[in-house]
């Protein structure tokens, strides 16, 4: 550790704080009284914290909503500005809803993780085979990152998404099917539930582009948080909620909203109402199971067949 008041300064106080299930988290006070937040994960997967740092900077670049400032990102530690937590409030929820709606109007250049590789100069030469930057994680699970350029002989889920490929085909081939295979291999899903998820993927891959299919109106790739459950909303003492722990990428805005509803969130109805005042989404509730399935599959990978059953239920609901 160095001297001074930057993230490399020798700390004068270090206290463990709540920081999720994956990492150890600390509030660190530096000389001069500045507090920072640090999270550490020994033997972190390659690119784990670089991906989070790039995602936070990506969300910040949209102008809304607020995120903690990235101070340092290393292989096994991430340092952010300290944001003093506060109680959830309806006012914060409404502001966050409006800010999410604004963020979702920002176009992404492509589906998937290419968007969170916007800052390759921050992490040069550390990702063999990934010249554009870090991978993307959903919690501790790396999301499929198809190579580019792709060979027409490659399996569908290993081909880079084409510019013409819509969200339904991308989501089926590059998100749901690879996660389904991981969940099957982990013993988290099987039988009818796995078959119905696969059947849904087949339907999505053939979804018509006119908005009459399962996925609803066509949607271009947008900047999304990517893992927006309530634990990744930091309610702040200064009255403005921050988004944390993103899986930022080019995705579908309805997925962010669906994940908020999957596990619940304080003042959720106020947040959603404020969102739809800025960006109405007709028919969104009928598509909730479709947009919640990716997260349910990740939970089936990590936590077992209880979530596999929910995956099957969601797939059947999405199929109608």
Backbone bond lengths (Angstrom), bond angles and torsions (degrees), N, CA, C in turn:
res aa  C-N    CA-C-N  psi(-1)  N-CA   C-N-CA  omega(-1)  CA-C   N-CA-C  phi
1 X - - - 1.457 - - 1.528 109.35 -
2 X 1.315 116.66 147.29 1.449 120.19 -179.73 1.508 111.86 -97.09
3 X 1.339 114.71 -162.38 1.452 121.32 179.08 1.520 108.43 -113.77
4 X 1.337 116.39 170.96 1.452 120.63 179.91 1.506 111.55 99.45
5 X 1.355 115.06 -158.50 1.462 120.05 -173.32 1.518 112.12 -120.00
6 X 1.343 118.33 12.08 1.453 121.26 176.75 1.507 111.16 -84.16
7 X 1.356 117.41 179.38 1.462 120.56 -177.87 1.515 113.37 -63.15
8 X 1.355 118.62 -17.25 1.454 120.74 177.38 1.511 114.06 -92.51
9 X 1.334 117.98 3.92 1.463 120.88 -178.27 1.522 110.91 -72.67
10 X 1.341 115.59 154.44 1.458 120.38 178.64 1.529 109.18 -69.71
11 X 1.328 119.37 125.80 1.469 120.90 -176.09 1.521 111.71 -72.99
12 X 1.334 114.25 150.83 1.464 119.66 174.10 1.523 110.89 -103.76
13 X 1.338 117.36 -12.96 1.467 120.62 176.86 1.527 108.31 -155.93
14 X 1.324 116.22 134.84 1.467 122.26 178.44 1.517 107.87 -133.38
15 X 1.332 116.72 122.48 1.460 120.98 -179.20 1.522 110.08 -132.27
16 X 1.337 117.26 131.95 1.468 119.37 175.15 1.528 110.92 -64.35
17 X 1.324 115.91 142.44 1.460 121.85 176.28 1.519 107.92 -135.42
18 X 1.319 115.38 167.95 1.454 120.08 176.07 1.518 109.15 -67.32
19 X 1.336 116.06 131.96 1.456 119.01 -178.60 1.509 113.74 -147.26
20 X 1.339 117.25 21.96 1.454 120.04 179.46 1.514 111.74 98.83
21 X 1.334 115.35 -176.58 1.458 121.56 -174.64 1.522 113.46 -92.59
22 X 1.316 118.21 -11.34 1.458 120.69 -171.08 1.524 111.95 -97.10
23 X 1.324 117.37 -44.52 1.459 122.27 -170.62 1.526 111.59 -112.07
24 X 1.330 115.34 159.75 1.458 121.74 165.33 1.522 107.42 -85.21
25 X 1.334 117.09 136.34 1.460 120.92 -175.01 1.525 110.21 -127.20
26 X 1.340 115.15 147.56 1.460 120.59 -174.10 1.528 110.57 -143.37
27 X 1.326 114.53 146.56 1.467 121.69 164.77 1.519 106.42 -99.10
28 X 1.316 116.11 121.18 1.461 122.12 -175.47 1.521 108.61 -117.84
29 X 1.325 115.81 128.76 1.460 121.39 175.87 1.519 108.14 -102.14
30 X 1.329 116.17 126.39 1.453 122.90 -178.83 1.524 110.37 -96.13
31 X 1.326 118.32 164.34 1.464 120.05 174.81 1.527 110.58 -54.15
32 X 1.309 115.82 137.32 1.454 120.44 -175.25 1.510 113.13 94.01
33 X 1.355 116.49 -7.89 1.454 120.40 173.31 1.506 115.83 95.30
34 X 1.322 118.44 -1.67 1.462 119.43 179.84 1.525 110.17 -69.87
35 X 1.331 116.60 132.87 1.462 121.75 177.23 1.523 109.52 -103.39
36 X 1.336 115.75 140.73 1.461 121.70 175.47 1.520 108.31 -131.92
37 X 1.315 115.33 162.53 1.464 122.61 176.16 1.520 107.78 -108.54
38 X 1.320 117.00 131.78 1.464 121.10 177.60 1.517 109.39 -129.38
39 X 1.314 115.85 138.04 1.462 121.33 174.55 1.516 108.12 -125.52
40 X 1.322 115.42 138.64 1.463 120.42 -173.98 1.517 110.03 -130.96
41 X 1.318 115.36 145.42 1.460 122.08 175.93 1.523 107.93 -145.08
42 X 1.346 117.57 99.05 1.464 119.23 177.67 1.531 110.52 -57.69
43 X 1.312 115.56 140.07 1.471 121.42 -179.68 1.527 111.62 57.92
44 X 1.325 115.93 38.31 1.466 119.99 177.91 1.526 110.33 -60.77
45 X 1.336 117.42 147.35 1.467 119.03 175.42 1.524 111.05 -56.51
46 X 1.302 115.97 149.66 1.460 119.86 -179.32 1.529 110.71 -55.65
47 X 1.316 115.21 127.30 1.454 120.23 177.15 1.506 115.33 82.83
48 X 1.332 118.60 5.05 1.465 121.50 -173.21 1.527 111.49 -60.69
49 X 1.324 117.54 -54.18 1.461 120.06 -177.93 1.524 111.75 -80.20
50 X 1.326 117.58 -29.14 1.458 119.34 174.37 1.518 110.90 -61.92
51 X 1.334 116.44 -39.16 1.461 120.25 178.51 1.521 110.93 -64.34
52 X 1.339 116.71 -42.72 1.464 119.15 179.51 1.522 111.13 -65.34
53 X 1.343 116.77 -42.75 1.461 120.00 179.38 1.522 111.24 -62.07
54 X 1.331 116.61 -45.20 1.462 120.27 178.85 1.520 110.98 -62.73
55 X 1.340 116.56 -38.93 1.458 119.93 178.59 1.513 112.41 -64.48
56 X 1.331 117.41 -42.65 1.463 120.54 177.59 1.525 110.89 -62.35
57 X 1.315 116.76 -41.76 1.461 119.56 179.97 1.524 111.10 -68.24
58 X 1.314 116.17 -34.01 1.460 119.79 175.96 1.525 111.18 -63.45
59 X 1.334 116.84 -48.61 1.459 119.57 179.34 1.520 110.61 -61.71
60 X 1.333 117.02 -40.11 1.463 120.14 178.70 1.522 111.08 -61.48
61 X 1.328 116.80 -35.65 1.459 120.70 -177.45 1.521 112.57 -67.05
62 X 1.334 118.21 -19.48 1.464 119.92 178.05 1.524 111.83 -74.97
63 X 1.328 118.17 -17.10 1.454 121.97 -179.03 1.505 114.22 90.74
64 X 1.313 118.53 -10.98 1.471 122.68 178.08 1.513 106.99 -168.83
65 X 1.330 116.87 145.57 1.460 130.03 -6.82 1.524 111.53 -81.68
66 X 1.350 115.60 -175.74 1.453 120.38 -177.00 1.523 111.17 -77.74
67 X 1.334 115.54 148.12 1.468 122.87 174.50 1.523 107.66 -137.75
68 X 1.339 118.12 157.17 1.466 119.27 173.89 1.529 110.94 -64.88
69 X 1.317 116.21 144.41 1.458 121.41 177.71 1.526 110.59 -72.23
70 X 1.323 115.84 134.38 1.467 121.21 177.00 1.523 109.00 -79.52
71 X 1.338 116.53 126.04 1.462 121.91 178.72 1.521 112.62 -103.26
72 X 1.322 117.64 -34.46 1.464 121.03 179.33 1.517 108.96 -162.47
73 X 1.332 116.09 146.04 1.463 121.96 175.90 1.516 108.26 -138.25
74 X 1.333 116.25 121.46 1.454 122.57 177.56 1.526 108.80 -124.55
75 X 1.326 116.25 -179.35 1.457 120.07 -176.40 1.524 112.62 -57.88
76 X 1.342 116.94 -39.07 1.466 119.53 -173.58 1.513 113.95 -124.88
77 X 1.340 118.15 14.36 1.464 120.32 179.41 1.525 109.86 -152.96
78 X 1.328 115.22 147.18 1.460 123.06 175.02 1.515 107.75 -129.59
79 X 1.333 117.18 132.77 1.463 122.33 -179.64 1.526 108.38 -118.49
80 X 1.332 115.47 127.32 1.461 122.75 -179.25 1.519 109.64 -126.00
81 X 1.329 115.25 163.45 1.460 117.44 170.99 1.529 109.16 -61.78
82 X 1.320 116.01 149.44 1.459 120.62 176.47 1.526 109.05 -82.45
83 X 1.317 116.63 128.01 1.461 122.96 174.40 1.519 107.05 -113.62
84 X 1.310 116.80 118.84 1.465 120.68 -177.35 1.529 109.48 -68.40
85 X 1.326 117.44 121.22 1.471 119.33 179.87 1.525 111.83 -67.27
86 X 1.313 115.17 154.15 1.454 121.85 176.15 1.515 109.98 -145.97
87 X 1.315 117.51 175.34 1.465 119.81 -179.21 1.525 111.59 -72.65
88 X 1.334 117.50 146.78 1.465 119.60 173.50 1.524 110.37 -60.41
89 X 1.313 115.89 146.30 1.460 120.14 177.90 1.519 109.55 -141.90
90 X 1.323 115.47 154.60 1.461 120.08 178.17 1.522 111.13 -62.70
91 X 1.337 116.56 -36.62 1.462 119.67 -179.57 1.529 110.93 -63.75
92 X 1.346 116.89 -43.37 1.465 119.52 177.13 1.524 110.98 -63.33
93 X 1.335 116.41 -41.11 1.462 120.16 -178.70 1.525 111.03 -63.48
94 X 1.321 116.98 -42.55 1.461 119.81 179.84 1.527 111.14 -65.12
95 X 1.327 115.91 -42.47 1.468 118.13 178.37 1.523 110.38 -63.89
96 X 1.324 116.56 -42.00 1.461 119.73 179.09 1.523 110.99 -62.31
97 X 1.329 117.47 -39.48 1.454 120.10 177.56 1.516 112.01 -59.85
98 X 1.323 116.79 -44.13 1.464 120.10 178.64 1.529 111.14 -65.94
99 X 1.329 116.31 -38.94 1.463 119.56 -179.20 1.527 111.66 -69.73
100 X 1.319 117.04 -37.81 1.464 119.44 175.24 1.526 110.82 -61.00
101 X 1.323 116.10 -43.14 1.463 119.56 179.36 1.521 110.80 -60.35
102 X 1.336 116.55 -41.01 1.465 119.83 178.04 1.526 110.99 -65.28
103 X 1.333 116.81 -42.52 1.467 119.95 179.28 1.521 110.88 -61.11
104 X 1.318 116.80 -39.63 1.463 120.74 -176.73 1.526 113.25 -71.26
105 X 1.321 117.94 -9.68 1.466 120.08 174.02 1.523 111.93 -85.28
106 X 1.336 117.17 -8.43 1.465 120.66 -179.64 1.523 108.79 -81.08
107 X 1.322 116.40 119.89 1.463 121.25 -178.37 1.520 110.72 -72.69
108 X 1.315 115.34 143.47 1.457 122.44 172.45 1.525 108.87 -102.34
109 X 1.332 117.61 151.57 1.467 118.99 -178.47 1.514 113.87 -72.61
110 X 1.342 117.54 -18.62 1.466 120.29 -176.05 1.514 108.71 -163.45
111 X 1.330 115.67 165.62 1.457 120.74 172.60 1.524 109.55 -75.78
112 X 1.310 115.33 144.66 1.455 119.93 170.72 1.505 114.11 91.13
113 X 1.342 114.83 -157.41 1.449 121.23 -165.54 1.499 116.10 -77.04
114 X 1.328 119.57 -6.37 1.460 118.97 -179.90 1.518 111.19 -56.18
115 X 1.326 116.57 -30.13 1.453 120.15 -176.66 1.513 111.70 -67.63
116 X 1.334 118.01 -38.20 1.453 119.23 -178.50 1.523 111.78 -80.47
117 X 1.336 116.52 3.68 1.461 120.53 173.36 1.532 110.35 -98.36
118 X 1.309 116.57 25.05 1.450 121.17 -176.26 1.529 112.53 -68.20
119 X 1.319 117.30 -19.31 1.449 120.83 -173.50 1.530 111.52 -117.29
120 X 1.346 119.45 53.55 1.465 119.88 -175.47 1.517 113.10 -62.81
121 X 1.335 118.35 -27.97 1.456 119.54 -177.88 1.523 112.40 -66.85
122 X 1.333 116.63 -19.35 1.461 119.28 177.32 1.521 111.45 -72.75
123 X 1.332 116.92 -22.98 1.460 121.06 -172.56 1.532 110.09 -136.01
124 X 1.344 118.33 57.99 1.466 119.59 -172.07 1.521 112.30 -71.67
125 X 1.344 114.60 141.17 1.446 120.84 168.00 1.506 116.48 66.18
126 X 1.333 118.68 20.53 1.454 119.51 -174.44 1.516 112.67 -111.42
127 X 1.311 117.63 3.03 1.453 119.83 -175.18 1.521 109.58 -132.74
128 X 1.330 117.41 84.94 1.466 119.72 -179.70 1.526 110.86 -54.51
129 X 1.322 115.88 131.56 1.455 120.32 -179.40 1.515 113.55 80.25
130 X 1.336 116.76 0.52 1.462 120.82 179.07 1.528 108.31 -128.35
131 X 1.324 118.62 69.95 1.460 119.27 -176.35 1.512 113.20 -62.19
132 X 1.324 118.59 -19.92 1.461 120.17 -177.25 1.513 113.50 -88.42
133 X 1.335 119.69 -4.79 1.450 118.82 175.53 1.511 114.00 131.98
134 X 1.351 116.32 -159.26 1.460 121.05 -171.13 1.520 113.35 -75.54
135 X 1.334 116.57 161.82 1.465 121.34 175.07 1.525 110.68 -76.36
136 X 1.320 116.30 -172.33 1.459 122.37 178.90 1.521 108.27 -125.06
137 X 1.326 116.16 135.75 1.456 121.87 179.62 1.520 109.57 -119.61
138 X 1.330 115.78 146.02 1.455 122.33 169.38 1.521 105.67 -111.91
139 X 1.341 116.87 100.22 1.446 120.30 -166.81 1.516 108.49 65.06
140 X 1.321 116.85 -124.48 1.468 120.61 177.74 1.519 112.62 -97.09
141 X 1.324 117.66 1.48 1.467 121.88 -175.75 1.527 109.58 -95.33
142 X 1.333 118.56 119.03 1.462 119.74 176.24 1.521 110.48 -69.29
143 X 1.319 116.09 134.12 1.456 120.00 177.93 1.519 109.91 -84.41
144 X 1.327 116.79 146.95 1.465 119.65 179.09 1.522 110.91 -55.00
145 X 1.302 115.70 134.94 1.458 121.55 -179.70 1.515 108.30 -127.42
146 X 1.337 117.64 89.66 1.465 119.90 -175.38 1.514 111.47 -62.53
147 X 1.336 117.55 141.83 1.462 120.64 -178.41 1.517 111.49 -70.91
148 X 1.292 115.83 157.64 1.454 121.74 174.78 1.530 108.22 -138.96
149 X 1.316 118.06 139.06 1.458 125.75 -8.47 1.521 111.77 -69.97
150 X 1.326 115.26 161.22 1.458 119.30 -176.13 1.522 110.89 -108.78
151 X 1.303 114.42 156.42 1.459 120.98 176.50 1.518 109.32 -91.05
152 X 1.322 118.32 139.04 1.471 119.30 176.47 1.514 112.65 -63.91
153 X 1.353 117.16 -15.44 1.454 120.40 178.12 1.525 112.57 -86.16
154 X 1.328 117.40 -8.56 1.462 120.06 -178.74 1.521 110.02 -70.08
155 X 1.351 117.88 151.77 1.466 120.05 174.13 1.522 110.08 -57.09
156 X 1.344 118.12 151.69 1.464 120.46 -175.36 1.520 114.14 -53.46
157 X 1.355 118.14 -39.08 1.457 119.11 -176.21 1.525 112.06 -79.66
158 X 1.354 118.72 -3.59 1.454 121.20 177.18 1.522 112.07 -110.65
159 X 1.321 116.66 8.61 1.456 119.81 175.09 1.519 109.26 -92.32
160 X 1.323 115.36 142.69 1.456 118.49 175.13 1.522 109.31 -64.76
161 X 1.333 118.58 139.34 1.459 120.21 177.93 1.522 110.85 -59.99
162 X 1.304 116.76 134.62 1.454 120.33 177.41 1.519 109.32 -79.39
163 X 1.324 115.31 162.45 1.462 119.23 178.42 1.527 111.11 -63.54
164 X 1.334 116.11 -25.75 1.454 119.42 -177.60 1.526 112.22 -86.95
165 X 1.330 117.98 -13.22 1.457 120.47 -175.27 1.520 110.26 -71.14
166 X 1.324 116.75 127.77 1.451 120.97 178.90 1.516 111.88 -83.95
167 X 1.343 114.77 175.27 1.461 119.47 -178.61 1.522 112.60 -60.06
168 X 1.349 121.13 -42.89 1.465 118.67 -176.65 1.525 113.10 -56.39
169 X 1.338 117.18 -47.95 1.466 119.71 -179.31 1.521 111.05 -67.61
170 X 1.340 117.12 -42.17 1.467 119.48 177.80 1.525 110.76 -59.15
171 X 1.319 116.28 -47.11 1.463 120.32 -175.35 1.528 110.75 -64.78
172 X 1.313 116.26 -40.43 1.467 119.36 179.09 1.520 111.71 -67.03
173 X 1.329 117.07 -47.98 1.467 120.71 -170.80 1.522 113.42 -80.73
174 X 1.327 116.80 -34.66 1.463 120.07 -170.96 1.521 113.70 -110.25
175 X 1.319 117.00 -2.51 1.461 120.25 177.62 1.538 110.61 -127.14
176 X 1.322 117.58 -64.75 1.463 119.79 -170.72 1.527 112.75 -68.08
177 X 1.328 117.94 -48.82 1.469 119.05 -176.47 1.536 112.80 -64.05
178 X 1.337 119.77 -46.26 1.468 118.10 176.78 1.524 112.98 -62.12
179 X 1.339 117.37 -38.69 1.462 119.61 178.07 1.525 111.21 -69.16
180 X 1.330 116.88 -35.61 1.464 119.69 176.07 1.524 110.53 -60.38
181 X 1.333 117.12 -44.54 1.465 119.75 179.17 1.527 111.20 -61.55
182 X 1.321 116.63 -40.48 1.466 119.29 178.43 1.522 110.66 -64.56
183 X 1.329 116.20 -41.11 1.464 119.60 -179.87 1.524 111.24 -65.95
184 X 1.326 117.24 -39.68 1.468 120.58 176.77 1.526 109.88 -62.66
185 X 1.325 116.89 -46.50 1.468 121.00 -179.31 1.527 111.59 -62.60
186 X 1.344 116.61 -32.26 1.462 120.78 -179.40 1.522 112.68 -83.49
187 X 1.336 117.06 -3.31 1.459 120.36 -177.43 1.508 113.76 77.55
188 X 1.344 116.57 16.81 1.456 120.16 -177.44 1.513 114.60 -88.00
189 X 1.322 117.50 -12.83 1.464 120.88 179.97 1.525 108.08 -156.93
190 X 1.319 116.19 152.02 1.456 120.51 178.52 1.510 110.50 -170.90
191 X 1.333 116.18 -177.03 1.448 121.38 174.20 1.505 113.80 58.14
192 X 1.333 114.66 -139.98 1.459 120.86 -176.65 1.521 111.78 -59.30
193 X 1.330 117.47 -38.98 1.463 119.81 -177.48 1.526 110.76 -61.22
194 X 1.330 117.57 -45.73 1.463 120.56 179.02 1.526 110.86 -64.91
195 X 1.329 116.64 -40.92 1.469 119.37 -179.94 1.520 111.09 -63.67
196 X 1.321 117.57 -37.72 1.461 119.53 -178.63 1.527 111.68 -72.37
197 X 1.329 117.78 -33.92 1.465 119.38 173.51 1.526 109.67 -63.74
198 X 1.325 116.55 -42.50 1.465 119.94 178.87 1.526 110.82 -64.63
199 X 1.315 116.98 -38.50 1.475 120.39 178.16 1.529 110.40 -64.23
200 X 1.323 116.62 -39.87 1.462 119.69 176.73 1.527 110.34 -61.73
201 X 1.321 117.18 -41.69 1.460 120.13 179.46 1.525 111.39 -62.23
202 X 1.314 117.09 -37.97 1.462 120.22 176.87 1.525 110.69 -62.79
203 X 1.334 116.00 -42.61 1.467 119.85 178.81 1.528 110.81 -64.40
204 X 1.339 116.47 -42.45 1.463 119.66 -179.31 1.521 111.39 -64.19
205 X 1.317 116.94 -40.08 1.463 120.19 -178.58 1.518 111.97 -61.69
206 X 1.329 116.68 -24.35 1.466 121.51 179.30 1.524 112.00 -107.05
207 X 1.326 117.80 13.64 1.464 121.36 -176.20 1.530 110.22 -60.82
208 X 1.331 118.82 129.93 1.463 120.33 -179.31 1.523 111.43 -67.51
209 X 1.312 115.63 151.90 1.460 121.23 -176.91 1.522 113.14 -83.76
210 X 1.336 117.81 -0.51 1.466 119.55 -175.22 1.526 113.06 -91.37
211 X 1.333 117.50 5.88 1.459 120.09 177.12 1.500 115.02 87.02
212 X 1.331 118.22 4.44 1.464 120.45 -178.08 1.527 112.63 -93.11
213 X 1.322 117.98 -1.66 1.454 120.95 -176.30 1.514 113.32 -90.38
214 X 1.326 115.57 -166.19 1.463 121.92 -175.85 1.518 112.82 -63.08
215 X 1.334 117.09 -31.77 1.464 120.29 -172.04 1.514 113.97 -87.40
216 X 1.333 117.96 -5.04 1.453 120.02 177.46 1.514 113.18 80.70
217 X 1.334 117.07 -158.43 1.467 121.06 -175.45 1.524 111.85 -58.91
218 X 1.335 117.49 146.44 1.467 120.18 177.76 1.524 111.08 -57.62
219 X 1.315 116.26 143.75 1.458 122.39 -177.70 1.523 108.97 -136.16
220 X 1.331 118.69 121.38 1.464 119.17 173.66 1.524 110.09 -73.44
221 X 1.329 117.98 160.79 1.463 119.38 179.26 1.524 111.53 -61.52
222 X 1.322 115.51 133.16 1.458 122.46 -179.51 1.523 109.31 -124.60
223 X 1.319 116.11 158.88 1.462 120.55 173.18 1.524 108.36 -68.89
224 X 1.327 117.02 123.84 1.461 121.65 178.10 1.521 109.52 -129.34
225 X 1.340 115.48 154.54 1.462 120.61 174.29 1.516 110.08 -66.81
226 X 1.330 117.11 -45.86 1.447 121.71 173.29 1.516 116.18 93.88
227 X 1.344 117.82 -18.09 1.471 120.97 179.12 1.522 108.79 -147.88
228 X 1.331 115.53 53.33 1.461 120.50 -167.45 1.523 112.21 -90.79
229 X 1.339 116.55 63.65 1.454 119.08 168.15 1.523 108.24 -90.03
230 X 1.336 117.06 169.63 1.462 120.20 -170.73 1.516 112.88 -61.91
231 X 1.350 118.10 -28.69 1.454 120.27 178.62 1.510 113.83 -66.47
232 X 1.321 117.35 -14.72 1.459 121.24 177.91 1.521 112.51 -102.51
233 X 1.331 115.90 16.19 1.460 122.48 168.43 1.522 106.89 -108.81
234 X 1.317 116.98 118.06 1.462 122.23 179.29 1.523 108.58 -98.37
235 X 1.328 115.50 106.19 1.461 120.77 176.64 1.525 107.99 -75.60
236 X 1.326 117.06 128.26 1.461 120.90 -167.31 1.524 112.13 -113.37
237 X 1.332 114.49 150.14 1.463 120.88 179.60 1.523 111.66 -66.48
238 X 1.345 117.70 -24.20 1.460 119.67 -179.04 1.524 112.58 -83.29
239 X 1.345 117.65 1.66 1.452 120.84 174.06 1.512 115.61 90.15
240 X 1.336 118.18 7.59 1.467 120.49 177.26 1.520 109.29 -129.13
241 X 1.326 116.72 113.41 1.461 121.51 -179.07 1.525 110.56 -65.17
242 X 1.343 115.48 145.17 1.463 122.21 174.87 1.525 109.91 -111.23
243 X 1.326 115.63 150.79 1.458 121.25 169.70 1.519 108.89 -95.42
244 X 1.324 116.60 136.86 1.456 122.03 -179.00 1.528 109.54 -130.98
245 X 1.321 115.96 169.67 1.473 123.74 174.33 1.529 113.13 48.36
246 X 1.331 118.99 53.72 1.462 118.87 -176.91 1.522 113.05 -77.62
247 X 1.319 113.88 158.13 1.463 122.96 164.75 1.525 106.01 -116.23
248 X 1.330 115.53 56.32 1.461 122.47 -166.91 1.521 111.10 -63.90
249 X 1.327 114.83 137.68 1.463 120.47 -176.55 1.518 109.19 -169.73
250 X 1.318 115.16 178.07 1.448 120.35 170.75 1.509 109.14 -84.22
251 X 1.324 117.00 114.41 1.453 120.32 -173.87 1.510 112.23 -148.54
252 X 1.326 115.17 -163.56 1.464 122.54 -177.77 1.527 108.68 -101.86
253 X 1.334 118.42 125.50 1.465 120.42 -178.51 1.521 114.32 -55.74
254 X 1.333 117.61 -33.33 1.462 118.95 -177.81 1.527 112.36 -63.23
255 X 1.335 117.43 -23.74 1.460 119.60 179.30 1.519 110.89 -66.39
256 X 1.325 118.02 -41.70 1.467 120.24 176.79 1.526 110.73 -57.72
257 X 1.317 117.17 -46.02 1.466 120.56 -178.05 1.522 110.94 -68.12
258 X 1.324 116.71 -38.88 1.465 120.36 -178.54 1.521 111.59 -65.35
259 X 1.329 117.17 -37.08 1.466 120.02 179.56 1.525 110.31 -70.16
260 X 1.322 117.96 -36.45 1.466 119.69 173.58 1.525 110.65 -57.14
261 X 1.328 116.61 -39.93 1.463 120.04 -179.30 1.523 112.50 -77.57
262 X 1.322 117.68 -23.90 1.461 120.86 -176.44 1.521 111.64 -61.99
263 X 1.314 117.23 -43.25 1.461 120.94 -176.38 1.526 113.05 -113.86
264 X 1.335 117.90 1.49 1.451 120.66 178.58 1.516 112.23 83.22
265 X 1.331 115.56 157.31 1.462 121.61 -177.78 1.522 108.17 -158.70
266 X 1.325 119.57 140.19 1.461 120.40 177.05 1.534 111.12 -56.76
267 X 1.312 115.33 137.87 1.470 122.73 176.72 1.532 111.33 55.65
268 X 1.336 115.79 37.44 1.459 119.88 -174.37 1.522 112.13 -61.75
269 X 1.320 117.46 -43.11 1.464 119.17 -177.58 1.522 111.27 -63.75
270 X 1.333 117.15 -36.97 1.466 119.72 177.55 1.531 109.92 -66.49
271 X 1.310 116.62 -39.95 1.465 120.83 178.75 1.528 110.56 -62.61
272 X 1.331 116.67 -48.06 1.461 120.12 -177.41 1.524 111.66 -67.17
273 X 1.320 117.00 -38.01 1.467 119.72 178.55 1.523 110.80 -63.32
274 X 1.337 116.14 -43.02 1.463 119.62 178.61 1.529 110.75 -64.61
275 X 1.329 116.23 -38.97 1.467 120.51 177.66 1.525 110.13 -58.87
276 X 1.321 116.77 -49.26 1.465 120.15 -173.54 1.521 112.32 -74.29
277 X 1.322 117.79 -16.74 1.463 118.87 171.31 1.524 110.77 -65.90
278 X 1.325 115.87 -32.20 1.463 121.40 -179.88 1.526 111.13 -90.86
279 X 1.324 115.45 -39.99 1.473 120.28 -173.05 1.528 109.33 -139.87
280 X 1.320 118.29 83.76 1.471 120.47 -179.65 1.531 111.28 -62.36
281 X 1.341 115.60 143.86 1.468 120.92 -179.87 1.527 108.18 -131.59
282 X 1.334 118.73 83.45 1.466 120.57 -178.91 1.525 111.99 -60.26
283 X 1.324 116.11 137.42 1.456 121.32 176.03 1.513 115.43 76.62
284 X 1.317 117.62 8.36 1.465 120.67 -174.14 1.525 112.75 -59.67
285 X 1.310 117.65 -41.09 1.465 119.68 -173.84 1.527 111.96 -64.43
286 X 1.313 117.36 -30.09 1.467 119.33 178.95 1.527 111.88 -69.91
287 X 1.329 116.46 -16.50 1.469 120.76 -178.33 1.530 112.53 -104.11
288 X 1.321 117.89 6.84 1.463 120.47 -179.72 1.527 113.01 -55.17
289 X 1.342 119.53 -48.64 1.476 118.12 -178.18 1.524 113.32 -58.16
290 X 1.332 116.66 -38.65 1.459 120.55 178.97 1.523 110.81 -60.90
291 X 1.324 116.82 -43.96 1.462 120.67 -175.05 1.528 112.66 -82.21
292 X 1.319 117.80 -13.12 1.462 120.57 176.85 1.527 112.65 -91.78
293 X 1.313 117.53 -12.60 1.464 120.66 -170.93 1.527 112.72 -65.05
294 X 1.329 118.28 -39.15 1.466 119.84 -179.41 1.524 110.81 -57.47
295 X 1.320 117.61 -45.66 1.460 120.40 -179.27 1.524 111.38 -68.49
296 X 1.312 116.86 -35.53 1.462 119.06 176.72 1.527 110.93 -65.04
297 X 1.328 117.17 -37.31 1.464 119.93 177.31 1.528 111.50 -65.38
298 X 1.323 117.01 -41.11 1.469 119.63 176.69 1.522 110.11 -60.70
299 X 1.326 116.95 -40.52 1.464 119.88 178.16 1.530 111.22 -67.56
300 X 1.323 117.27 -32.87 1.466 119.34 175.39 1.524 111.01 -66.23
301 X 1.334 116.80 -37.18 1.465 120.60 175.39 1.526 110.47 -61.35
302 X 1.336 115.98 -45.08 1.467 120.68 -171.78 1.523 113.55 -85.63
303 X 1.347 116.96 -35.39 1.467 119.71 -167.13 1.523 114.73 -122.25
304 X 1.334 117.94 -3.43 1.440 118.21 168.77 1.510 117.18 102.77
305 X 1.347 115.84 -170.05 1.467 122.36 -165.91 1.515 115.27 -68.98
306 X 1.328 119.40 -15.77 1.458 118.65 173.75 1.518 111.01 -58.33
307 X 1.324 115.80 -39.32 1.460 120.08 176.44 1.526 111.21 -79.20
308 X 1.334 117.82 -26.66 1.456 119.49 175.55 1.514 111.99 -60.87
309 X 1.337 116.19 -38.61 1.462 120.44 176.19 1.517 110.75 -62.59
310 X 1.329 116.22 -41.00 1.469 119.79 178.52 1.527 110.95 -66.80
311 X 1.328 116.87 -32.69 1.467 119.64 176.21 1.526 110.86 -61.58
312 X 1.328 116.12 -45.66 1.456 119.56 178.77 1.514 111.87 -62.43
313 X 1.324 116.57 -41.88 1.465 120.68 178.45 1.519 110.63 -61.57
314 X 1.342 117.01 -43.71 1.460 120.63 179.81 1.523 111.14 -65.21
315 X 1.328 117.47 -41.23 1.464 120.31 179.72 1.523 111.23 -62.51
316 X 1.325 116.60 -42.99 1.471 119.68 179.86 1.528 111.19 -67.20
317 X 1.335 116.48 -37.10 1.465 119.14 177.36 1.527 110.66 -65.98
318 X 1.330 117.03 -39.67 1.460 120.18 179.22 1.526 111.66 -66.02
319 X 1.332 115.87 -35.69 1.464 119.91 179.03 1.521 112.03 -71.84
320 X 1.328 116.75 -25.24 1.457 121.64 177.70 1.513 114.05 80.40
